[in-house]
Amino acid sequence: MTDTRIETFLTLCRVMNYRKTAEILNMTQPAVTQHIQYLENYYGCKLFVYDRRSLKMTPKAEQLKKYAENVLYQEKKLKEELNAKDIVSLSVGATKTIGEYVLAEHISAFLKEPQNRISVNVDNTERLLGELSRGEIDFALVEGFFDRGQYASRLYRSEPFVGLCGAGHPFAGRTVSLDEIWGENLILREEGSGTRTILEQLLAEHNRSFGEFERVTTISNFGLITRLLENGGGITFAFRAVKEKNDRLAEFRVSDREIFREFNYVYLDTPYSENAVDYFEKFRK
């Protein structure tokens, strides 16, 4: 069983406030302080410091956090394993492109085995990585950037990152110059999404930003985005998988540059996580 002081530490890492940590854990604030002081004395290092009035984690705290998250996840999986009855149950996260356009056949193959169970949460990269750190999912399939120093990873597949518009749009099937795109309504995913972050980085390579477009529309739902594109409501940039089964959409390129980005398994660096990825991967065609 994991020491309750580790749970206190991880909660404080998440909310970065002693009072809120006490409320979440139904403890007194002095008890939270005592737990953190015990860990600091035990490990012989400072875990939190105040920078002006803001609480900050020290590098040692970052190191302990990664270790503690792994330990808690392994304890959770061990408990499940000890209580299991010949059932394999996975909890998986997937970013929206992967969850909505890529995973269906893989999950169908996985579910053909009667002992297999799966739950899938489709959300943006930022939220999924938070769930991963808290041990709420076994692994995430991520289309965007993540901290490779904090998580283990494995390539799922590479995918072209393309411009998308309606089939009747003037850009359809063309190679356009960078200057041509600024007069368009750019439809973007929400903050924290992988596709938004990728596009932001690509523009930054040319010292450009979203603010240079005539209009920017932010929408978190891919279904609504594709319907707007079909109706000529703007352009977006996304993975080719979004377009593959929709003949009302068309691709375009900017300056004849073909861009590929990775879909990755992302997981905590533990044997249970590695085994979960290995098992799920067996069912991919």
N, C-alpha and C positions, 0 to 999 in steps of 0.2 A: 504493500500500500504506500502511496506517495505521501510524504509529509505535507500537512495542511499549510505549512509556511510557504511551500513552493506554490501552492494555489494562490495564496495571498500575493506573492511576488509577481506571478504572471498577470493577475488581475490589475495590479498597480502598473505594470508595464503597458497594459492595454489602455487604461483610462488616465494614467499619469496624474492622479489626484488622490490623496490619502482619504479625504472625506468620502468621495464617491466609491472608493474601494471598500470602505467600511460599510456603506449602505448596501452595496451589491452582495457582500458576504455576510451581512447581518452581524457585524462585529462593531466594537467601539473603535474609534480612531486611534487611541493609545495602543490597542491590541495589534492593529495593523503596524504601527511603528515598532512595536516589540518584535513582531515577526521579521521585519526587514532588518532590524538591528541584530537579531539572532543570526540571520543568514550572513550579514556582513562580518560578524565576529567569527562565524564558522569557516567562511571562505577566506577571511583575512584581507578583504578588499572593500572599497566603497562602491555601492551599487547605484545610488542616486545622489544627485547634487542639485542645488538650486542655482540657476543662471538668472540673476535678478529675481523675478518672482515666478519663473517657470521651472517646473521640475524636469530634470533631464536624466536620462540613463547614461551611465558611464560605459566605456567599452567593455569592462568586465561584466556589467549587467547584460549587455547584448550577448556576450558569450554564454552566460548562465541561462539566459532566456532560450536560446537555441537548444541547449542541452535539456532544459526542463520540459520544453514542448515535446521533444522526442521521447522523453521518459514517460510523460503522461499519455501520449498516444500509444506507446507500446503497452502500458498497463491496461488501457482500455481494450486493446486488441487481444491481450492475453485473457482478460476476463471473458470476452466474447468467445474466444477459442475454447476455454474450459467449459463453457455452457453450451457450446454448439452441438447440434444433432445432425451431423452429416449435411449441413447446409453451408454454402458459401455466400456470404452477404457482403456486398461492396457499396460504399457510399462515395459517389464520384461528383466532382464539379467539372463544368465545361463552360468555356466562354461562348458567347452567343453564336458566332459563326459556326463553331465546331458543334455545339449542341443542336442548333437548328438545321444545319445543312450537311453535316459530315457523319455524325455518330449513329444514325438510325440502323444501318445495316450491321454495324459492329455490335450494337446492343441486342439486336434481333438474334444474331448468331450466339451471343452469350446466353440468352434466355432459352435457347433450345435445349440446354441441359437442365433437367427438372430440379436439380439441387441448387441452382444459381438464383440469387436474389440481387437486385440492384436498385438504388435510388440515385437519381441524377438531378443536381441543381444547376440550372443554366443561369449564369450571372456574369458580371464584368470581372476583369482580371483582379482588380483591387479587392473586391469583396471575397472572391474565391481564395485569394492568398491569405486573407484574414481567417477564413474558415479552416484552411489548411494548417495554419499556425496554431489554432485552438484545438486541433485534433478532431474536428467535426466531419471531415471527409478523408478518405484514404489517399486520394490523389486528385489533381486537377489536370484537365487538358486545356492548355492555355495558348492563345494565339498572339499574345503581346509580350512585353518585356517583363522580366522578373529578376530578382536578386539571386544570381547563381551562387553567391557565397552563403546564402541562407538556406537554399533548397537544393535537393538533388534533382536531376532532370534526365530525360531521355527523349530523343527525337521521335515524334509520331509520324510526321511527314512534312515535306516542304510544299508550299502552295504559292502560286502567283498572286501578287497583290496588284490589282488593276483599277482603272477608272471604270465606273459604271454609270449608265444613263438609260433612258428609254430608247426602244428600238427606232423611234422616229426622231430622235434628237439629232441635231447637226453633227455632234461628235461621234455618233454611232459608227463603229468599225474603223475609225480614223486614228491617225497619229497627229496630235495637236501640240502646238508649242505651249510653253509655260505661260506666255503672255495671254493666250486665248482663254485660259480657265478663269481669270479673275472676274470676268463679267457674269459669272454663273452664281446661282444659288447653291452653295455647298451644304449638303445635308450630312450632318455629323452625328456620330454616337455620343453618348454622355461621357462626362469626365470619369476617368478610371477604366474606360474600355480599351482593349488592345488595339483595335483598328484606328481609333482616334490618336493614340500615342504614336503609332507607327507613322501615320500621315504627318503628325506634328514634327516628328524627327526628320522626315524626308524633306519637308518644306524648309526646316531650319538649315539643312545642308546647302540650300540656295539663299540663305538669309531672308527667307520669306515667312509669313505667318498667316493664320486664318483671317486676321483682320483685313487682309488685302482683297478678299472676295467681296463681290457686290452685296451679297447677303449670306448669312450663315444660319442654318436651321438645325437645332439639336433635338434628336429623337432617339429614345432608348430601344425602340421596338423595330426589329428588322422587317417585319411584315408591313408596317406602316411606311417605312423607308422605301421598300420596293414598290409599293403602290404609288407613292408620289413620283418615283422615277418613271414608272410605266405611263403616268399621266403627263410626263414632260415637266415635272415640278422642280427639276434641278439635277445635280450630279452628286456622286459620292465616290469614295475610294474604299474598296473592300477586297476580300479574297474571292477568287474566281468561283469557288464553290457556291457563293450566293447566287450567281447567275446561271449555273450549269443547267438547271432544270426549268428555266424560265425564258421562253423565247420572246417575251415582251421586253426583255432587257438586252442591252448591248454593251460590249466593252469598248474602251478607247485607251490609247496610250499617250503619255506625255513625253515628247521628245524622243520617241522610239526607244525608250528605256524599259527593259523587262526587269521587274523586281520580284524577288522571291523572299518569303519569310517563313519561319518555322512554326509548326504546331508542335508543342512539347508536352509530354507527361511531366508534371511538376509534383514533387512529393517530399515529405520529410525523410531525412537520411537515416532510415531504420530498416531492419530486416522485414518487418511486417509490411511496410510501404512497398519495398522492392518486390516482395512476393505478390502483393495485390496487383501491381503493374504487370508482372510476369504472367499472372493468371489471366487477367483481362486481355492482354496482348495475344494470347493463344487463340482467341476467337476472331481475330482480324483477318480478313481475306487478303 
